[in-house]
Amino acid sequence: MASSEATTMTVRAMGALLGLKKTESYYLVNKKLFDTVVIAGQLRVVRASFEEWYARQDWYKKVDGDPPGAALHENMYSIRDIQKILGLANESVRELIHREKLLTLTLEGKFWVPKVIFDDWYASQSRYRNMKDREKDRATEEASMTVPEMGKMIGLDPRQAWKLYYEHRNELKLIRIADRPRITKASFLYWLEGQKTYHVNADKYCPKQENEKEFMTVSEAAKLLNVGAQRIYRALQSNKAEGKKIGRIWYFKYADILSALSEEG
């Protein structure tokens, strides 16, 4: 009997593991989800078979023990898993699965997507981003802007901005982040320096100080234009641009900064 107790357990003991009452315990047994044997007239659950089933599902959880679905989660993504990966709501994930025709399996009433299917789909597209890729994208986003944002800086509406882009697309470098087009700030700066028709509206778009609307610090200009602060300092010194000191900080006209950079050399 000692040997059978080591490899099997009573239905009641199995139910106690999962926090189930007698009726639901026998419900699982009758579904033949795991192996059972009859020993001395008593129905018993085969422990190894029970543990295999437990690792392939995540609906039932042990009252005190390992979490369920170890084998399942090794090969499958749940809807909730994909929500966390892509940062989407439940309904958005379901719409995505339907639209992209991703293979799904239904286990214990829940949808699962094989990892190999989802991972292959993810690698084939750039619109949706996981947390790791979003972190990579952040630096690129800071060094770029949308076409409407570019237009806004020089007083154009979105339609005019896109028209300008297409007229100068050989100079304005277009990149895509999460499948959305953006202009690199560096290419915008170089283009801006090489023409005389458009100018940045400093009063409206530079960081504002009280009564100093057209002035900004070198660090603010460097961040906006995605260039090194030392380059701006050198350009300002070479062109002897005048600034204003407020407290312990120097502010310069944004137009003077652009002019100094364009003449640097």
C-alpha positions, 0 to 999 in steps of 0.5 A: 500500500505504501508504494501505491500511496507514493504514486497515487492519491485519493480523489479527495486528496487531489481536490484538496490540493486544488481547493475543490469540493467533492463534486468538482473533484469528481468532475475533473476525474470524469473528464479523464484529464489525467489517469486514474486507477482502482486500488483495493476498490478505491479510485485513485489519481496517478500523481505523475499524470496529474502533474503533467495535466497541471503543467499543461493548464492554468485554470486550476491552481494548487492551494499551496504549491507551484503555479500551474501551466509551466509546460503551457507557458513554455510554448504558448502565449495567453491573451494576457501575455500578449497584452503585456508584451504589446501594451494593448487592451484585451479587446485590441489583442483579440482584434489583432489576432482575428485581423492577422489570422494568428493560429489559436488554441482553446484550452479550458475556455481560454485562447492561446497562441503558440509562441512560434506563431506569434514570434514569427508574426512579430518579427515580420512587422514593425507597427506593434512594439514590445517593451524592449523595442519601445526602449530602443525606440525612445532614443530614436524618437527623441532624435526625430519628429513627425512631419506635422511637428516639423511643419509646426516649428516653421509655421506650416499646417500638416498638409503644407508640411507634407508638401514641403517634405515631398519637395525636399525628401532628398534632404529631409531623412524619413525614418519609421518608428512603430511603422510611423514616419518621422523626420530626423532632427539632424536632417531638418537642421541641415536643411534649415541651415541651407535655405532662407525661406523658412525660419523657426518661430522662436517666440512660439516654440522655444522654451519660454522664460518670463519676458524672454520668449525668443531665448533659450539655453544652450542645453535646451537648443542642443536637445531640440536640434539633437547636436552637442552642446559644445558644438553650439558653444563653439559656434556662438563664440566664433560668431560672437553672439550676444546672450543674456544672463538670468541668475547664473544661466545664459540664454541666447536667441534661438535665431542666433543659435541657428545662424551661428551653426549655419556659419560654423566652420 
